[in-house]
Amino acid sequence: MTAVERGGPAVSEAPAACCSPLAQPNMSLDDAAVTARLFKALSDPNRVLIVNLLANAGEPVCVCDLNVQLELSQPTVSHHLKKLVEAGLVTREQRGVWADYAVDRSALGRLATVFDVGTVEGRSTT
Amino acid sequence: MTAVERGGPAVSEAPAACCSPLAQPNMSLDDAAVTARLFKALSDPNRVLIVNLLANAGEPVCVCDLNVQLELSQPTVSHHLKKLVEAGLVTREQRGVWADYAVDRSALGRLATVFDVGTVEGRSTT
């Protein structure tokens, strides 16, 4: 970290080369707070795997199938699913004695907005 | 949460309707752990905004420009940038007295893999 970053000259004193125009953010701080909560729910490896499985399934998945696939106990899987449902990343629907889970498409859309994926993919990476 | 989820019958005792075949996850637990660390770095609203700004910029952005855009102090922005660089989401390059920051495209690609975005977008949301 440079001295400049930690309390150097104000922007008005910046060298002529600094700065190029910066685009406005496409989200408000309130939006960012909602999105940050979604990311927080994904800060656990097993929850990442669960969302990955549900996203790939493309249709609601029975909790019993998740237990088998993840090789985790039912209470552990249920704990992670509860966190994901509370965060709004996953939906839950009772189906007889079992519960089905699916990714919430609008929540995934919100996450994609952060990265502006469509634009990013069209740009050179080098 | 149902009684079944909290210690009900084992999968072998499941009703005949349960379960439909579930696709294999497209990531290992180790991969999921790396990805979870990226998500953790994004569990803060200001870091979400910073990544959003950098992704939209499409080119390295001077730290001084981020301060102005985010209306945050330079030390606060530097703190968040440090977290993002440590997580591998953002790259840093010294440019004279300033530092330029950019999103790490491979890290964004890793995040997109979780949601299988290409496939998800082609599916119905209802």
Interface residues (C-beta under 8 A of the other chain):
Chain A: M1 T2 V4 E5 R6 G7 G8 V11 A14 P15 A17 C18 C19 S20 L22 A23 Q24 P25 N26 M27 L29 A32 A33 T35 A36 R37 F39 K40 L42 S43 D44 P45 N46 R47 V48 L49 V51 N52 L53 A55 N56 A57 G58 E59 V61 C62 V63 C64 D65 L66 N67 V68 Q69 Q74 P75 V77 S78 K82 Q94 G96 V97 W98 A99 V103 R105 S106 L108 L111 A112 T113 V114 F115 D116 V117 T119 V120 R123 T125
Chain B: M1 T2 V4 E5 R6 G7 G8 V11 A14 P15 A17 C18 C19 S20 L22 A23 Q24 P25 N26 M27 L29 A32 A33 T35 A36 R37 F39 K40 L42 S43 D44 P45 N46 R47 V48 L49 V51 N52 L53 A55 N56 A57 G58 E59 V61 C62 V63 C64 D65 L66 N67 V68 Q69 Q74 P75 V77 S78 K82 Q94 G96 V97 W98 A99 V103 R105 S106 L108 L111 A112 T113 V114 F115 D116 V117 T119 V120 R123 T125
